[in-house]
Every structure is written in C-alpha cells, then in structure tokens.
Amino acid sequence: MRQLTAEEQDFKRALLAVYASQHPLLARVDCTRERYRVALRYDFRRRPVAGPTLYETWGWPVTADMLLAAFGAIE
C-alpha cells in the first residue's frame, strides 16, 4: 500500500469521474492510497486454454496465437 500525494489523489478522482454511470459505487473508493497485490506467476508464452479462447469464439480480431507472439516479442 502507498499513500498518494495530493496531485495523485486528484488524478485518481479524475479517472474515476470518467465513469459517471458508476458514481454511486466509485464515490466510496478511497483516493488517499493505492493498494497492490502480488500477481500470480503465469507464463504468458503459453496458451491460456487448450481450445479456443472466449474472444476467439466471439470473433474478435485477435487470437491467442497473436497475443502469444506479442508477449514473446517483449522478452
């Protein structure tokens, strides 16, 4: 957890304000600090599932293989 500066708090409030339809929920978000959690170790070079991914079945213009290639290019 990290305490945010006044400038960072203003920025966080501005980001949350973009979601006007969610104001009743987001108004309860504490903008004075940022919380982090450790991400699980995951090998992004492997397919997420053996068969087609959900976004592939929906016909999105991206495939798991395209994402694997992009992640592989980062390393």
N, C-alpha and C positions, 0 to 999 in steps of 0.2 A: 504494500500500500504506500502511496506517496501523496503528500499534501500538495495541492495545486496553488500556484501563485494567483493573485487577483486577476491577472491577464488571462491565465489559463482557465480560470473559472468562468470568466466572461465568454471565452471562446467555446467552452463546453456548453454553456447555456445557449449560445447562438446556434450551435449544431443541433441541440435538442429542439429548439424552437422551429426548425425546419419541418418537423413532423407535427404540424398543427393539429391534425386529427387525433394524435396521441397525447395531447397536452394533459388531460386528467391523470394519466399514468406517469408521464415523464416529469410532471411537476414535483413528484416525490423523489426524484433522483438527487442524490447528494452530489453537488458540484464542487465541494470543497476538497475532495480527494479522489484519487484514481486507484482502483483495486486491480490487481493482477492475479492470475492463477497460472500455475505451471501447465504448459501444454503437454499432452501425452506424446510420447515418442512415436513417430509414424514415418514410414518410408514412403515418401511421395513419388518414388520411382516405380512403385508397384500399382497395378490396377486396384481401385477401391473394392470392386466386387468381381466375381468370375464372369458373370454375364453382362448384359447391357446395363448401363447406369440409368438412373431415373431421367436425367436430362437428355440422354440418347433416345430413350423411348418417347420422350415428348417432342423429339425432332429439332432440338436446339442445334444451332450451327457450330457446335463444339462436341468433340468426342473425348472419351477418356484417354485415347492414344494421343490426341493433340495436347492435352494437359500434361501427360507424362513427358512428351517431348519438350514442352516449355519448361517444366521443372528440371528436366535433365540438362537443359541449356544453362540454367543458373549455376550449376556446380561447375 
